[in-house]
Amino acid sequence: MRISVIVPVYNVSAWLPRCLKSLLGQDASDVEILLVDDGSTDESGALCDRYAAEHANVRVFHKENGGLSSARNCGIRNASGDYAIFVDSDDYVDKAMCRTLEMRIREASGADVVSYDGWEEREAERSSMRRIPAEGTLVESGPQYLLRNYKSRNLNVEAWLYAFRMDFLRGEELLFREGILHEDVEFTPRALLRAKKVLTIPDGFYHYIIREGSISTGKRKAKNIEDLFVTLQEQCELAERQEPELCRWMKNAILDSYLNMIYDARMYQPQYRHYIEKSFLRGKAATLWNHFRVCLCMVNVRFYCFVNDLYKKRRVCT
């Protein structure tokens, strides 16, 4: 079994060596590493070439800057493996990742998608990203996987917490939407809905590093808001085509994302107020908590954010 590791690279020369050290140290039998230099203006492109010259399983693709989705799509089109995993160039993975994935996949042959755990790290703090039972693996269809995790509020959309069978991606013509932020929010549910077999394993491999200046902590707030809202609108249309229970909980998750966006972006501020569509809040809540949050937001957005602040402080204190 060959595993293709797709690594988008853009101006990360300070962090790329750690990432590649973790990938080159994999103890699986057949791993190819695809470095997609997305128009870097620092030393990242030269670093990629140096690693490719020194390691036969490293391939480099240089392209004009097109964003994370464009770089990942380049990797998908050029991968030769049976499964693809995505690793951001400022993160790193455990040495046993590919070997363990290979072993788990062989135990449940034919999985379109494999779901696993990871760690969120900020300086000295580290926390698990998922709540996956440690007792064993779980095999289910993509819609069943989504329903179970929507109901437990335990769905992670980050593409680097999944391995995808290449024949599945190509057969379903699944690529990342280019030109938008929140590309994983758009891609992952769409891919999972088409998966006939999703394998969930309790293993945690991925180390997601939170750092100032990364894409996820950038300051392009207006584009973040615009792109996420368009994605959530499209997902509502997608939810309408699902079975009633999945539709209900998918819309509840969409509402969660929208309410969280309003809070995180402090959208009561004058420059963001026009982005709020209160009509979008109606008819989606599946829990009492979300009904309460919607009521607060409908009354007053600033008050809604204030109550959220109090709730978070109380949770920290307890």
For each residue, the residues with C-beta under 8 A, 3 or more apart:
1: 29 30 82 83 102 105 106
2: 30 31 32 80 81 82 83
3: 28 30 31 32 81 82 83 84 85 98 101 102 163
4: 31 32 34 75 79 80 81 83 84 85 166
5: 23 31 32 33 34 84 85 86 87 98
6: 34 36 72 75 76 79 84 85 86 87
7: 19 20 23 33 34 35 36 75 86 87 88 89
8: 36 38 68 71 72 75 86 88 89
9: 12 16 35 36 37 38 40 44 45 48 71 89
10: 37 38 39 40 44 65 68 71 89
11: 40 41 42 44
12: 9 15 16 19 40 42 44 89 90
13: 16 40 42 43 44 47
14:
15: 12 18 19 89 90 209
16: 9 12 13 19 20 44 47 48 89 90
17: 20 21 47
18: 15 21 22 92
19: 7 12 15 16 22 23 87 88 89 90 91 92
20: 7 16 17 23 24 33 35 51 58
21: 17 18 24 25 92
22: 18 19 25 26 92 93 94 95
23: 5 7 19 20 26 31 33 87 93
24: 20 21 33 51 55 58
25: 21 22 95
26: 22 23 31 95 97 98 99
27: 95 96 98 99
28: 3 31 98 99 101 102
29: 1 99 102
30: 1 2 3 81
31: 2 3 4 5 23 26 28 57 98
32: 2 3 4 5 57 58 59 79 80 81
33: 5 7 20 23 24 55 57 58 59
34: 4 5 6 7 59 61 75 78 79
35: 7 9 20 48 51 52 58 59 60 61
36: 6 7 8 9 61 63 71 72 74 75
37: 9 10 40 44 45 48 60 61 62 63
38: 8 9 10 63 64 65 66 67 68 70 71
39: 10 63 64 65 66
40: 9 10 11 12 13 37 43 44 45
41: 11
42: 11 12 13
43: 13 40 46 47
44: 9 10 11 12 13 16 37 40 47 48 89
45: 9 37 40 48 49 62
46: 43 49 50
47: 13 16 17 43 44 50 51
48: 9 16 35 37 44 45 51 52 58 60 62
49: 45 46 52 53 60
50: 46 47 53 54
51: 20 24 35 47 48 54 55 58 60
52: 35 48 49 55 58 59 60
53: 49 50
54: 50 51 58
55: 24 33 51 52 58
56:
57: 31 32 33
58: 20 24 32 33 35 48 51 52 54 55
59: 32 33 34 35 52 78
60: 35 37 48 49 51 52
61: 34 35 36 37 74 75 78
62: 37 45 48
63: 36 37 38 39 66 70 71 74
64: 38 39
65: 10 38 39
66: 38 39 63 69 70 71 178
67: 38 70 71 178 179
68: 8 10 38 71 72 176 183 215
69: 66 72 73 175 176 177 178 179 180 183 187
70: 38 63 66 67 73 74 176 178
71: 8 9 10 36 38 63 66 67 68 74 75
72: 6 8 36 68 69 75 76 86 159 176 183
73: 69 70 76 77 175 176 178
74: 36 61 63 70 71 77 78
75: 4 6 7 8 34 36 61 71 72 78 79 84 86
76: 6 72 73 79 84 166 169 170 175
77: 73 74
78: 34 59 61 74 75
79: 4 6 32 34 75 76 84 166
80: 2 4 32
81: 2 3 4 30 32 84 166
82: 1 2 3 165 166 167
83: 1 2 3 4 101 105 114 163 164 165 166
84: 3 4 5 6 75 76 79 81 163 164 166 169
85: 3 4 5 6 97 98 101 160 162 163 164
86: 5 6 7 8 72 75 159 160
87: 5 6 7 19 23 91 92 93 160 206
88: 7 8 19 91 160 208
89: 7 8 9 10 12 15 16 19 44
90: 12 15 16 19 209 211 214
91: 19 87 88 160 206 207 208 209
92: 18 19 21 22 87 207 209
93: 22 23 87 97 205 206 207
94: 22 97 204 205 206 207
95: 22 25 26 27
96: 27 99 100 205
97: 26 85 93 94 100 101 205 206
98: 3 5 26 27 28 31 85 101 102
99: 26 27 28 29 96 102 103
100: 96 97 103 104 201 203 205
101: 3 28 83 85 97 98 104 105 114 116 163 205
102: 1 3 28 29 98 99 105 106
103: 99 100 106 107
104: 100 101 107 108 114 137 199 201 203
105: 1 83 101 102 108 109 111 114 163 199
106: 1 102 103 109
107: 103 104 137
108: 104 105 111 137 139 197 199
109: 105 106
110: 197
111: 105 108 114 139 165 197 198 199
112: 142 164 165 168 194 195 196 197 198
113: 142 145 162 163 164 165 168 191 192 195 197 198 199
114: 83 101 104 105 111 162 163 198 199 200 201
115: 132 145 161 162 198 199 200 201
116: 101 132 161 162 163 200 201 203 204 205 206
117: 128 129 130 132 161 202 203 204 205 206
118: 128 129 130 158 160 161 204 205 206 207 208
119: 126 127 128 129 204 206 207 208
120: 126 127 128 129 208 210
121: 125 126 207 208 209 210
122: 125 209 210
123:
124:
125: 121 122
126: 119 120 121
127: 119 120
128: 117 118 119 120 131 204
129: 117 118 119 120 156 158 161 206 208
130: 117 118 154 156 161 204
131: 128 152 154
132: 115 116 117 200 201 202
133: 136 138 202
134: 202
135: 202
136: 133 202
137: 104 107 108 199 200 201 202
138: 133 199 200
139: 108 111 197 198 199 200
140: 144 145 148 197 198 200
141: 144 145 195 196 197 198
142: 112 113 145 146 191 192 193 194 195 196 198
143: 146 147 192 193 242 243 246
144: 140 141 147 148 198
145: 113 115 140 141 142 148 149 192 195 198 200
146: 142 143 149 150 155 189 192 193 246 250
147: 143 144 150 151 245 246 249
148: 140 144 145 151 152
149: 145 146 152 153 154 155
150: 146 147 153 155 246 249 250 252 253
151: 147 148 249
152: 131 148 149
153: 149 150 253 256
154: 130 131 149
155: 146 149 150 189 253
156: 129 130 161
157: 184 185 187 188 189
158: 118 129 161 184 188 208
159: 72 86 162 176 183 184 187 188
160: 85 86 87 88 91 118 206 208
161: 115 116 117 118 129 130 156 158 206
162: 85 113 114 115 116 159 188
163: 3 83 84 85 101 105 113 114 116
164: 83 84 85 112 113 168 169 174 191
165: 82 83 111 112 113 168 169
166: 4 76 79 81 82 83 84 169 170
167: 82 170 171
168: 112 113 164 165 171 172 174 194 195
169: 76 84 164 165 166 172 174 175 191
170: 76 166 167 173 174
171: 167 168
172: 168 169 191 194
173: 170
174: 164 168 169 170 187 190 191 194
175: 69 73 76 169
176: 68 69 70 72 73 159 183 186 187
177: 69 180 183 186 187
178: 66 67 69 70 73
179: 67 69
180: 69 177 183 186 227 230 231
181: 215 220 223 224 227 228
182: 185 186 224 227 228 231
183: 68 69 72 159 176 177 180 186 187
184: 157 158 159 187 188
185: 157 182 188 189 228 231 232 235 257
186: 176 177 180 182 183 189 190 231 234 235
187: 69 157 159 174 176 177 183 184 190 191
188: 157 158 159 162 184 185 191 192
189: 146 155 157 185 186 192 193 235 238 250
190: 174 186 187 193 194 238
191: 113 142 164 169 172 174 187 188 194 195
192: 113 142 143 145 146 188 189 195 198
193: 142 143 146 189 190 238 242
194: 112 142 168 172 174 190 191
195: 112 113 141 142 145 168 191 192 198
196: 112 141 142
197: 108 110 111 112 113 139 140 141
198: 111 112 113 114 115 139 140 141 142 144 145 192 195
199: 104 105 108 111 113 114 115 137 138 139
200: 114 115 116 132 137 138 139 140 145
201: 100 104 114 115 116 132 137
202: 117 132 133 134 135 136 137
203: 100 104 116 117
204: 94 116 117 118 119 128 130
205: 93 94 96 97 100 101 116 117 118
206: 87 91 93 94 97 116 117 118 119 129 160 161
207: 91 92 93 94 118 119 121
208: 88 91 118 119 120 121 129 158 160
209: 15 90 91 92 121 122 214
210: 120 121 122 214 216 217
211: 90 214 217
212: 217
213: 217 218
214: 90 209 210 211 217 218
215: 68 181 218
216: 210
217: 210 211 212 213 214
218: 213 214 215 224
219:
220: 181 223 224
221: 224 225 265 272
222: 225 226 271 272 275
223: 181 220 226 227
224: 181 182 218 220 221 227 228 261 265
225: 221 222 228 229 261 265 267 272 275
226: 222 223 229 230 275
227: 180 181 182 223 224 230 231
228: 181 182 185 224 225 231 232 257 261
229: 225 226 232 233 258 261 275 277 280
230: 180 226 227 233 234
231: 180 182 185 186 227 228 234 235
232: 185 228 229 235 236 254 257 258 280
233: 229 230 236 237 280
234: 186 230 231 237 238
235: 185 186 189 231 232 238 239 250 254
236: 232 233 239 240 251 254 284
237: 233 234 240 241
238: 189 190 193 234 235 241 242 250
239: 235 236 242 246 247 250 251 254
240: 236 237 247
241: 237 238
242: 143 193 238 239 246 247 250
243: 143 246 247
244: 247 248
245: 147 248 249
246: 143 146 147 150 239 242 243 249 250
247: 239 240 242 243 244 250 251
248: 244 245 251 252 286
249: 147 150 151 245 246 252 253 286
250: 146 150 189 235 238 239 242 246 247 253 254
251: 236 239 247 248 254 255 283 284 286
252: 150 248 249 255 256 284 285 286 287 290
253: 150 153 155 249 250 256 257
254: 232 235 236 239 250 251 257 258 284
255: 251 252 258 259 281 284 285 290 294
256: 153 252 253 259 260 290
257: 185 228 232 253 254 260 261
258: 229 232 254 255 261 262 280 281
259: 255 256 262 263 281 290 293 294 297
260: 256 257 263 264
261: 224 225 228 229 257 258 264 265 267
262: 258 259 265 267 276 297 301 304 305
263: 259 260 266 304 305 308
264: 260 261
265: 221 224 225 261 262 272
266: 263 269 272 305
267: 225 261 262 272 273 275 276 301
268: 272 273 301 302 305
269: 266 272 273
270: 273
271: 222
272: 221 222 225 265 266 267 268 269 275 276
273: 267 268 269 270 276 301
274:
275: 222 225 226 229 267 272
276: 262 267 272 273 301
277: 229 280 281
278: 281 282 297 298
279: 282
280: 229 232 233 258 277
281: 255 258 259 277 278 284 294 297 298
282: 278 279 294
283: 251
284: 236 251 252 254 255 281 290 294
285: 252 255 290 291 293 294
286: 248 249 251 252 290
287: 252 290 291
288: 291 292
289: 292 293
290: 252 255 256 259 284 285 286 287 293 294
291: 285 287 288 294 295
292: 288 289 295 296
293: 259 285 289 290 296 297 304
294: 255 259 281 282 284 285 290 291 297 298
295: 291 292 298 299
296: 292 293 299 300 303 304 307
297: 259 262 278 281 293 294 300 301 304
298: 278 281 294 295
299: 295 296 303 304
300: 296 297 303 304
301: 262 267 268 273 276 297 304 305
302: 268 305 306
303: 296 299 300 306 307
304: 262 263 293 296 297 299 300 301 307 308
305: 262 263 266 268 301 302 308 309
306: 302 303 309 310
307: 296 303 304 310 311
308: 263 304 305 311 312
309: 305 306 312 313
310: 306 307 313 314
311: 307 308 314 315
312: 308 309 315 316
313: 309 310 316 317
314: 310 311 317 318
315: 311 312 318
316: 312 313
317: 313 314
318: 314 315
